[in-house]
Amino acid sequence: MKFLKASTQHIAQIQHLARLTWQATYEPILEQDQIDFMLNMFYAQPYLEHQILNKTHDFVLLFDVDEKRLLAYSQCIDMEWAYKISKLYVHPDEQGKQYGVALLKKIEEDAKKRNRQKIVLNVNRYNPAQTFYLKHGFQIIEQVDIPLDRFFLNDYVMEKILG
């Protein structure tokens, strides 16, 4: 496996993997119109370009060794008070192979390089990924319902204090 900093050249690959992971993850949890709405919003070309080019964002891709297949990706935001995971997704066929763990370790390294003392994230309350985060030292600190257009994001806010 190989980590790469995302560039605008990777947007189509990110969008493709996003559709695969979102369908697998959210189809049992959310209505299809909400999945489509959020994918169209959060994975639109201009939105991804902004994140990739923004210096306070770290958009990391995890490829197979020969860089032909995108296995997973993460996008984090350096905030004054924490390092925030905005996206962390692993290809549905590659889950359970430690790629998420590898990305999480990379995120922790990046947070420490930016002198952040904690990592935070939001995860849907019904997303099984919350158990992954709990297993890796995150704690639920808040339950929130965030309005997004005609939908609500029913999330847990989780954090991990870095040692």
Beta strands, then each sheet from edge to edge (+ up, - down):
strand 1: 2-5
strand 2: 57-63
strand 3: 70-78
strand 4: 83-90
strand 5: 118-124
strand 6: 139-148
strand 7: 151-161
sheet 1: 1+ 2- 3+ 4- 5- 7+ 6-
end
